[in-house]
Amino acid sequence: MFGSVNKILQTLGTIAATVADHLTSKWIRVSGHSMHPALRDGQRVRISRVAYTRRQPKRWEIVFFEHPQQEGFWEVKRVIGLPGETVRLEAGRIIVDENHLDEPFIHGDSPYIDRNWHLASDEYILIGDNRRRSTDSRSFGPVPRDRIVGMAILP
């Protein structure tokens, strides 16, 4: 009798864990090379849907978001600029509030695109690690917080 009760409890626990996992996270497949080498084309990545329910995205985190100019188009990029900051791209370097950022994770040279933003209280600059192969905030500008759905949980 105890064996069957234990088996029922294990099954219920597995079902509860599966439902909780589905409600709190999502699996996506990376498409493209913009986040190389951190993420590879075709790689499956888990996205935490609840990571930002109690806190805001932090610099260097990889986030899953809806493109700010294309409804239903989803992307994965790295957080570079935070709300309230002044972010400047100059000669391939990123400068935040007059401080040059050290980015050891970027792949290859960064194209010399000069941009300047002063971010509002709900805006982020999101840029891919593979700067030559990434369409990101450098072309579409800041991303509003309500477009950021979750944080990538890397294996």
Secondary structure, 3 states (H helix, E strand, C coil): CHHHHHHHHHHHHHHHHHHHHHHHEEEEECCCCCCCCCCCCCCEEEEECCCCCCCCCCCCCEEEEECCCCCCCEEEEEEEECCCCEEEEECCEEEECCEECCCCCCCCCCCCCCEEEECCCCEEEEECCCHHHCCCHHHHCCEEHHHEEEEEECC
